Amino acid sequence: MAKRKIGWPFQEGFIIDGMQELHLFTDYRWNDGSVSRRWYVDPERFDACLAELRPVSLKASDELDQ
């Protein structure tokens, strides 16, 4: 039986376009060591080098949501 491939998001890319913030992509690290990027916009329209990178935390926040 083959090992199941599982991925975790580790960073996201955002850019300010005028007065709005756009979520451009999310980068995933897979349990086989590979990395992939999922784009939410047309990658030809934006330069990924200009994106603000933000780490993704999968840990629960200490703050209460109530």
C-alpha atoms as one frame of an Amber mdcrd trajectory, in Angstrom:
protein
   0.000   0.000   0.000   1.410   3.397  -0.994   2.060   6.108   1.560  -0.619
   8.787   1.469   0.611  12.244   0.418  -0.358  14.930   2.952   0.365  18.657
   2.727   0.410  21.514   5.236   0.236  25.227   4.397   3.333  27.057   5.633
   3.122  30.528   4.078   0.750  32.788   2.170   1.414  35.646  -0.212  -0.572
  38.893  -0.119  -0.315  42.123  -2.078  -1.937  45.526  -1.592  -3.713  46.542
  -4.800  -5.013  50.065  -4.338  -7.140  50.023  -1.192  -7.621  46.256  -1.007
  -5.449  43.375   0.084  -5.393  40.397  -2.269  -4.574  36.840  -1.226  -2.384
  35.686  -4.107  -1.244  32.213  -3.122  -0.667  29.623  -0.414   2.492  27.494
  -0.299   2.214  23.891   0.904   4.908  21.537   2.183   4.181  17.857   1.569
   5.211  14.862   3.651   7.474  13.703   0.792   9.517  16.934   1.134   8.131
  18.654  -1.963   6.639  22.162  -1.988   3.795  23.437  -4.163   1.990  26.742
  -4.612  -1.760  27.163  -5.050  -2.632  30.410  -6.809  -5.962  32.162  -6.120
  -5.456  34.711  -8.912  -3.949  34.570 -12.396  -0.183  34.303 -11.704   0.546
  36.220 -14.924  -1.093  39.347 -13.451   1.085  39.589 -10.315   4.790  39.291
  -9.560   5.214  36.829  -6.669   8.443  38.647  -5.692   6.360  41.694  -4.668
   4.074  39.682  -2.386   4.192  40.075   1.377   4.848  36.598   2.776   3.097
  35.609   5.982   3.705  32.360   7.856   0.756  30.075   8.445   0.262  28.725
  11.948  -1.872  25.648  12.439  -1.822  26.072  16.213  -4.954  27.315  17.962
  -4.868  30.914  19.109  -4.636  31.625  22.843  -7.297  34.310  22.470 -10.934
  33.447  23.042 -13.260  33.980  20.090 -16.137  34.997  22.318
